[in-house]
Amino acid sequence: MSCVRLHNIGWKTYDALVTDLADSAGIRLTYDRGTLEILDPGMPHSEPILLYKIRYDTYEQLTQDMLNQAAPRMAYHKGMLELMSPSSSHEDIKQLFVDIADAMAEVRDADIFPAGSTTFRKRGLPEGFEADASFYITSADAISRQRAIDLDVDPPPDLIVEVDLSSSSMSKFPTYAALGVPEVWRYRGGQVRIHLLAEGGAYSVSNRSAAFTDLTPDDLTQLIATGLGMRRRQWLRWLRAFAASR
């Protein structure tokens, strides 16, 4: 059974979810003084929970109620809402990607602003996501001075990272494309793929990063495998040497 627990959820939001899920068999909701528990008995433990026919207004209410909460992470695409509570393994891999981006930027004396798991939405689009990690590079200085990121006026992040350890997660690429994210590093099954947004609005697999042109998918795959096998201090020293050699 898969379960996610949300805190500081208002009654209005809970009521909206109950309405949206009226025809959804199997999903169970329990609510007690701001704590909302969503269970899917048909999904294995730790798998993402997928909810269908969710209104965008309901998604917006959820994001407002969950401001400053790190988990679960949400993605929304045309009525489908995914909620995922990251495992410790998931977070370990995510941190390695953050380390890689930081190290590559540092040796090049390049500005980089990590936007973390910021909720990215844009008025008028039924889309939204919280990346595992996200980075501003070309506009890092300007974005770093802001208190909040608003895609109605701000550009999307130059690079996002998606760590996919599940077997049932929804494809977020249509959402990334709708919001104009130029580059995605996706980790799945021990391999990293680099996806670049093409003019037609779809992603294509690339053999080189646009944000860090010295990096290939094979480089990233090997870096993650190496980082998972090292103690943190040893990994950071090794990574700095690798970045300086590129």
C-alpha positions in Angstrom: 0.0 0.0 0.0 1.3 3.4 -1.0 0.7 6.3 1.3 1.5 10.0 1.5 0.9 12.3 4.4 0.3 16.0 4.0 0.4 18.6 6.8 -1.2 22.0 7.3 -3.9 21.2 4.8 -7.1 23.3 5.0 -10.6 21.8 5.2 -11.4 23.6 1.9 -8.6 21.8 0.1 -9.6 18.4 1.6 -13.2 19.0 0.6 -12.0 19.9 -3.0 -10.1 16.6 -3.2 -13.0 14.6 -2.0 -15.2 16.2 -4.7 -12.6 15.6 -7.4 -12.0 11.9 -6.4 -15.7 11.0 -6.0 -15.5 8.6 -8.9 -12.0 7.3 -8.2 -12.2 3.7 -6.9 -9.5 2.6 -4.4 -8.1 5.9 -3.3 -8.7 6.5 0.4 -8.5 9.9 2.2 -8.4 10.5 5.9 -8.3 13.9 7.5 -7.6 15.0 11.0 -6.9 18.6 12.1 -4.9 19.6 9.1 -3.2 16.2 8.4 -4.3 14.6 5.2 -3.4 11.0 4.5 -3.9 9.6 0.9 -3.7 5.9 0.5 -3.7 3.7 -2.6 -4.0 0.0 -1.6 -3.3 -1.0 -5.2 0.2 0.4 -5.3 3.3 -1.0 -3.6 4.9 0.9 -0.7 6.9 3.9 -1.6 5.5 4.1 -5.2 4.1 7.5 -6.3 0.4 8.0 -5.9 -1.4 9.1 -9.0 -4.7 10.9 -8.8 -6.9 11.6 -11.8 -9.6 14.2 -12.7 -8.1 16.7 -10.3 -9.0 20.3 -11.0 -6.2 22.8 -11.4 -7.8 24.9 -8.7 -7.5 22.0 -6.3 -3.8 21.6 -7.3 -3.3 25.3 -6.6 -4.9 25.0 -3.2 -2.6 22.1 -2.3 0.5 24.0 -3.4 -0.5 27.0 -1.3 -1.2 24.8 1.8 2.1 23.0 1.4 4.3 26.1 1.1 7.7 25.5 2.7 7.1 21.7 3.0 9.8 19.6 1.4 7.8 16.4 0.9 5.9 15.0 -0.9 6.8 16.4 -4.3 4.0 17.1 -6.7 3.6 17.2 -10.5 0.4 18.2 -12.3 -0.5 17.6 -16.0 -4.0 18.2 -17.3 -5.9 16.7 -14.5 -3.4 14.1 -13.4 -1.6 14.7 -10.1 1.4 12.8 -8.9 2.5 12.8 -5.2 5.8 11.2 -4.3 7.6 11.0 -1.0 11.3 10.7 -1.8 13.2 7.8 -0.2 16.7 8.3 1.3 18.2 6.6 -1.7 16.4 9.0 -4.0 17.7 12.0 -2.0 21.3 10.6 -1.9 21.3 10.5 -5.7 19.7 13.9 -6.1 22.4 15.4 -3.8 25.1 13.9 -6.1 23.6 15.7 -9.1 23.6 19.0 -7.1 27.3 18.4 -6.2 28.1 17.8 -9.9 26.4 21.0 -11.1 28.1 23.0 -8.3 31.5 21.6 -9.0 31.3 22.2 -12.7 30.1 25.8 -12.2 32.8 26.5 -9.6 35.8 25.5 -11.7 34.5 27.6 -14.5 33.8 30.6 -12.2 30.2 30.5 -13.6 27.2 31.8 -11.7 24.7 29.1 -10.7 21.6 29.4 -8.6 20.1 26.2 -7.2 16.3 26.6 -7.1 15.9 23.2 -5.4 12.4 21.8 -5.4 10.6 25.1 -6.1 7.0 24.7 -7.4 7.0 25.9 -11.0 3.7 27.0 -12.4 2.5 29.5 -15.0 -0.9 31.3 -15.1 -3.2 29.9 -17.8 -1.4 26.5 -18.1 -2.8 23.4 -16.5 0.7 22.3 -15.6 3.0 22.4 -12.6 6.0 20.5 -11.1 8.5 20.4 -8.3 11.8 19.1 -9.7 14.2 16.9 -7.6 16.8 19.7 -8.3 16.7 22.7 -10.6 19.3 25.3 -11.6 19.4 28.8 -13.0 22.7 29.5 -14.9 22.1 32.2 -17.6 20.0 34.3 -15.3 21.4 33.1 -12.0 22.4 36.5 -10.7 19.0 38.1 -11.3 17.0 35.1 -9.9 19.2 34.9 -6.8 18.1 38.4 -5.7 14.4 37.5 -5.8 12.4 36.3 -2.9 10.2 34.1 -5.1 10.2 32.7 -8.6 7.2 33.5 -10.8 7.2 31.9 -14.3 4.7 34.5 -15.4 7.6 37.0 -15.5 10.7 34.9 -14.8 12.4 32.4 -17.2 12.2 28.6 -16.3 15.3 27.0 -14.8 18.0 26.2 -17.4 18.4 22.7 -16.0 16.4 20.3 -13.9 17.2 16.9 -12.5 14.7 14.0 -12.4 15.6 11.0 -10.3 13.1 8.2 -11.1 13.4 5.1 -8.9 9.8 4.0 -9.3 8.1 1.8 -11.9 4.9 3.8 -12.2 5.7 7.5 -12.2 3.9 9.6 -14.8 5.9 11.2 -17.6 6.6 14.8 -16.7 8.2 15.8 -20.0 5.0 17.3 -21.4 4.9 19.5 -18.3 8.5 20.5 -18.6 8.0 21.3 -22.2 4.9 23.4 -21.6 6.8 25.5 -19.1 9.9 25.8 -21.4 12.6 24.0 -19.5 15.6 23.7 -21.9 17.4 20.7 -20.4 16.6 17.7 -18.2 19.0 15.2 -16.7 17.0 12.0 -16.0 18.3 9.2 -13.8 16.6 5.9 -14.3 17.8 2.3 -13.9 21.3 3.4 -13.1 21.6 5.4 -16.3 21.5 9.1 -17.0 20.0 10.6 -20.1 20.3 14.2 -21.2 17.1 15.6 -22.8 17.1 18.9 -24.7 14.0 20.9 -25.7 13.7 21.2 -29.4 11.9 24.0 -31.4 8.9 21.8 -31.9 8.2 21.6 -28.2 9.4 18.0 -27.7 12.5 16.7 -26.0 15.3 14.8 -27.8 18.0 12.7 -26.3 21.4 14.4 -26.5 24.9 13.1 -26.3 26.1 16.3 -24.5 24.8 18.7 -22.0 23.9 22.2 -23.1 24.4 23.7 -19.6 27.8 22.1 -19.1 29.1 21.2 -22.5 32.0 19.1 -21.1 29.5 16.5 -19.7 28.0 13.6 -21.6 25.4 11.1 -20.4 28.2 8.5 -19.9 30.1 11.0 -17.7 27.0 11.6 -15.5 26.2 7.9 -15.2 29.8 7.2 -14.1 29.9 10.1 -11.8 26.7 9.0 -10.0 28.0 5.4 -9.7 31.3 6.7 -8.3 29.6 9.0 -5.8 27.3 6.3 -4.5 30.4 4.2 -3.6 32.4 6.9 -1.8 32.2 8.7 1.6 31.1 12.3 1.1 34.4 14.0 1.8 36.2 11.6 -0.5 33.6 12.1 -3.2 33.8 15.9 -3.0 37.6 15.9 -3.3 37.4 13.5 -6.2 34.6 15.5 -7.9 36.6 18.7 -7.7 39.5 17.1 -9.4 37.3 15.6 -12.1 35.7 19.0 -12.8 39.1 20.7 -13.0 40.3 18.2 -15.5 37.5 18.7 -18.0 
